[in-house]
Amino acid sequence: MITRFEELDWQKTPIGELTLRRRTEPAVGQEIYEVRLGDEYLMSSLFTVAEEELSNLGLAAVGGDGLSVLVGGLGLGYTAVAALRDERVASLTVVDRLGAVISWHQRRLLPVSAELVDDPRTSLVEDDFFALVRAAPRGDHPGYSAILLDVDHSPRHRLDPTHADLYTADGLRALDRHLAAAGVFALWSDDPPDEDFMGLMHAVFDDAVAHVVDFANAVTGGTSSNTVYVARSRRTADADATAGHAQKVAS
């Protein structure tokens, strides 16, 4: 059987040549969308279970309503749209380094694009997520209820070597500053649970768990697995209030 590809977009980016294409997958007889960076496959709409579970598992660990969510990595949009389907989410900010990816959704090239960009709770921001969380949060920002990250293949297999510092104790502590009290950090990984990384998560956060997400692989006829790490900031509202008071007194 001949597989036909339709190239929907191709652009040079700071991290390589980025291609969005559409094709019919013979194994399932359906149209799928794929993203490639150079010769490397980044993602496919054939496998979205774990991307959606990143939102589902992350937000399941968050209490309350009126949630403010930050998603690092837009991609095909399934993580972001899964977050919007949680009625408790009041605002969703999606940060992607590549303006090309944001433009795909603004041009409604992907299956979930309209649901994403037409929702008034959504803000799409072209920025470097890793630089954003390295920097101190704005003094008036209350922190995010949840930060959901899906950019690198795993803590060990990164798209860009400059991302490495996030996957250290200091990097995770820097990210934690952007969470609200008891806010949740969730991370997607293509690799099995990593004991060393879990050690770092336990050192920085509370209630750290590595969820193994299994899903049917229609291409191989078997089952594939991803990992979703979920952990909670150990800061409390009382501690944040005390720190804020001390800062005002000092100023």
C-alpha positions as CSV (number, residue, x, y, z in Angstrom):
1,M,0.0,0.0,0.0
2,I,1.4,3.4,-0.9
3,T,1.4,5.9,1.9
4,R,0.7,9.5,0.7
5,F,2.0,12.5,2.7
6,E,0.7,16.0,2.5
7,E,3.1,18.6,3.8
8,L,1.0,21.3,5.6
9,D,3.9,23.5,6.7
10,W,7.7,23.6,6.7
11,Q,9.8,26.2,8.5
12,K,13.3,26.7,9.6
13,T,13.5,27.2,13.4
14,P,16.3,27.9,15.9
15,I,16.4,24.2,16.7
16,G,16.1,22.8,13.2
17,E,13.7,22.2,10.2
18,L,10.2,21.8,11.5
19,T,7.6,20.0,9.4
20,L,3.9,19.4,9.9
21,R,2.4,16.7,7.6
22,R,-0.8,14.8,7.2
23,R,-1.1,11.2,6.0
24,T,-3.3,8.1,6.1
25,E,-2.0,5.4,8.4
26,P,-2.7,2.0,6.8
27,A,-2.7,0.2,10.1
28,V,-5.8,2.1,11.3
29,G,-7.2,3.5,8.1
30,Q,-7.4,7.0,9.4
31,E,-5.9,10.4,8.8
32,I,-3.1,11.4,11.2
33,Y,-0.9,14.4,11.7
34,E,2.8,14.2,12.4
35,V,5.5,16.7,13.4
36,R,9.1,16.2,12.5
37,L,12.2,18.1,13.6
38,G,14.8,17.4,10.9
39,D,14.8,13.6,10.5
40,E,13.4,13.0,14.0
41,Y,9.7,12.3,14.8
42,L,8.4,14.5,17.6
43,M,4.8,13.6,17.8
44,S,1.8,12.0,16.1
45,S,-1.9,12.4,16.5
46,L,-2.1,8.6,16.4
47,F,-0.7,8.5,20.0
48,T,-2.4,11.2,22.2
49,V,-3.4,9.2,25.3
50,A,-0.4,10.1,27.4
51,E,-0.5,13.8,26.3
52,E,-4.1,14.0,27.5
53,E,-3.2,12.0,30.6
54,L,-0.6,14.7,31.4
55,S,-3.5,17.1,31.9
56,N,-5.9,14.6,33.5
57,L,-3.4,13.3,36.1
58,G,-1.9,16.7,36.8
59,L,-5.2,18.4,37.3
60,A,-6.7,15.5,39.3
61,A,-4.0,16.3,41.9
62,V,-5.1,20.0,42.2
63,G,-7.8,21.0,44.6
64,G,-10.3,23.9,44.3
65,D,-11.8,25.9,41.4
66,G,-10.7,28.8,39.4
67,L,-7.5,27.1,38.3
68,S,-4.7,28.9,36.5
69,V,-2.7,26.5,34.3
70,L,0.5,26.9,32.5
71,V,1.4,24.4,29.7
72,G,5.0,24.2,28.5
73,G,4.9,22.9,24.9
74,L,1.9,23.3,22.5
75,G,2.6,20.6,19.9
76,L,-0.5,19.1,18.4
77,G,-2.6,20.7,21.2
78,Y,-4.0,17.6,23.0
79,T,-2.5,18.4,26.4
80,A,-3.9,22.0,26.3
81,V,-7.3,20.9,25.1
82,A,-7.6,18.2,27.7
83,A,-6.9,20.9,30.4
84,L,-9.7,23.1,28.9
85,R,-12.1,20.2,29.3
86,D,-11.7,20.5,33.1
87,E,-14.4,23.0,34.0
88,R,-12.4,24.2,37.0
89,V,-9.8,25.8,34.7
90,A,-10.3,29.5,34.6
91,S,-7.2,30.4,32.5
92,L,-4.8,28.5,30.4
93,T,-1.5,29.9,29.2
94,V,0.4,27.8,26.7
95,V,4.0,28.7,26.0
96,D,5.9,27.4,23.0
97,R,9.3,28.5,21.8
98,L,8.3,28.1,18.1
99,G,6.0,30.6,16.6
100,A,5.4,28.2,13.7
101,V,3.6,25.8,16.1
102,I,1.4,28.5,17.4
103,S,0.6,29.6,13.9
104,W,-0.6,26.1,13.0
105,H,-3.3,26.4,15.6
106,Q,-4.2,30.0,14.7
107,R,-4.6,28.8,11.1
108,R,-6.7,25.8,12.4
109,L,-4.5,23.2,10.7
110,L,-4.9,20.6,13.4
111,P,-7.9,18.6,14.6
112,V,-8.2,20.3,18.0
113,S,-7.1,23.8,16.9
114,A,-10.5,25.4,16.8
115,E,-11.4,24.0,20.2
116,L,-8.2,25.4,21.6
117,V,-8.0,28.9,20.0
118,D,-11.7,29.7,20.2
119,D,-11.9,29.1,24.0
120,P,-11.6,32.6,25.7
121,R,-9.6,31.0,28.5
122,T,-6.7,30.3,26.2
123,S,-3.6,32.4,25.7
124,L,-0.9,31.2,23.3
125,V,2.5,32.7,24.0
126,E,5.7,32.5,21.9
127,D,8.4,32.2,24.5
128,D,11.1,29.9,25.9
129,F,9.4,28.0,28.8
130,F,12.8,27.1,30.3
131,A,14.0,30.7,30.4
132,L,10.6,31.7,31.8
133,V,10.8,29.4,34.8
134,R,14.5,30.2,35.4
135,A,13.6,33.8,36.0
136,A,11.9,34.9,39.2
137,P,8.1,35.3,38.9
138,R,6.6,38.7,38.8
139,G,5.9,40.0,42.3
140,D,2.2,40.4,41.7
141,H,1.7,36.9,40.1
142,P,-0.2,34.5,42.5
143,G,1.4,31.4,40.9
144,Y,-0.1,28.7,38.8
145,S,-2.4,26.1,40.1
146,A,-0.6,23.6,37.8
147,I,2.3,23.6,35.4
148,L,2.2,20.9,32.8
149,L,5.3,20.3,30.7
150,D,5.7,18.3,27.5
151,V,8.7,19.5,25.5
152,D,11.6,17.1,25.8
153,H,11.5,13.3,25.2
154,S,12.4,12.7,28.8
155,P,14.6,14.2,31.6
156,R,17.6,12.4,30.1
157,H,16.7,12.9,26.4
158,R,16.3,16.6,25.7
159,L,15.6,18.4,22.4
160,D,18.0,21.2,23.4
161,P,21.0,20.9,25.7
162,T,20.1,24.2,27.3
163,H,17.1,22.5,28.9
164,A,19.3,20.3,31.1
165,D,19.3,22.6,34.1
166,L,15.6,22.2,34.7
167,Y,16.1,18.5,35.5
168,T,18.2,19.3,38.5
169,A,17.2,20.1,42.1
170,D,18.0,23.7,41.6
171,G,16.0,23.8,38.3
172,L,13.0,22.2,39.9
173,R,13.2,24.7,42.8
174,A,13.2,27.5,40.3
175,L,10.1,26.1,38.6
176,D,8.5,25.7,42.0
177,R,8.6,29.4,42.6
178,H,6.0,29.8,39.7
179,L,3.5,27.5,41.4
180,A,0.8,28.6,43.8
181,A,0.9,27.2,47.3
182,A,0.3,23.4,47.0
183,G,0.3,23.8,43.2
184,V,1.1,20.8,41.0
185,F,3.9,20.2,38.6
186,A,3.4,17.4,36.0
187,L,5.8,16.2,33.3
188,W,5.5,13.9,30.3
189,S,8.3,11.5,29.5
190,D,8.7,8.9,26.7
191,D,11.0,6.8,28.9
192,P,10.1,4.5,31.8
193,P,10.1,6.0,35.3
194,D,13.6,7.2,36.1
195,E,14.7,6.5,39.7
196,D,17.3,9.3,39.8
197,F,14.8,11.9,38.6
198,M,12.2,10.6,41.1
199,G,14.8,11.2,43.8
200,L,15.1,14.8,42.7
201,M,11.3,15.2,42.6
202,H,11.1,13.8,46.2
203,A,13.8,16.2,47.3
204,V,12.0,19.3,46.0
205,F,8.2,18.4,46.0
206,D,5.7,16.5,48.1
207,D,3.6,13.6,46.9
208,A,5.8,12.8,43.9
209,V,4.4,9.9,41.8
210,A,5.5,8.4,38.4
211,H,2.4,7.2,36.6
212,V,2.9,4.7,33.8
213,V,0.4,5.3,31.0
214,D,-0.2,2.3,28.8
215,F,-1.9,2.7,25.4
216,A,-2.7,0.5,22.4
217,N,-0.2,0.8,19.6
218,A,-2.1,0.2,16.4
219,V,1.1,0.2,14.3
220,T,2.9,-2.6,16.2
221,G,-0.3,-4.3,17.4
222,G,1.0,-4.2,21.0
223,T,1.0,-1.9,23.9
224,S,3.3,1.2,24.4
225,S,3.9,3.1,27.6
226,N,4.8,6.6,28.6
227,T,5.4,8.2,32.0
228,V,3.7,11.1,33.7
229,Y,5.4,12.5,36.8
230,V,3.1,14.4,39.2
231,A,4.2,16.2,42.3
232,R,2.9,19.0,44.6
233,S,4.7,22.1,45.9
234,R,5.4,21.8,49.5
235,R,4.9,25.5,50.1
236,T,1.7,26.4,51.9
237,A,-0.5,29.5,51.7
238,D,0.6,30.5,55.3
239,A,4.3,30.2,54.4
240,D,3.7,32.3,51.2
241,A,1.8,34.9,53.2
242,T,4.6,35.1,55.8
243,A,7.3,35.5,53.1
244,G,5.2,38.2,51.4
245,H,4.9,40.1,54.7
246,A,8.6,39.9,55.3
247,Q,9.3,41.2,51.9
248,K,7.1,44.2,52.4
249,V,8.7,45.0,55.7
250,A,12.2,44.8,54.2
251,S,11.2,47.1,51.4
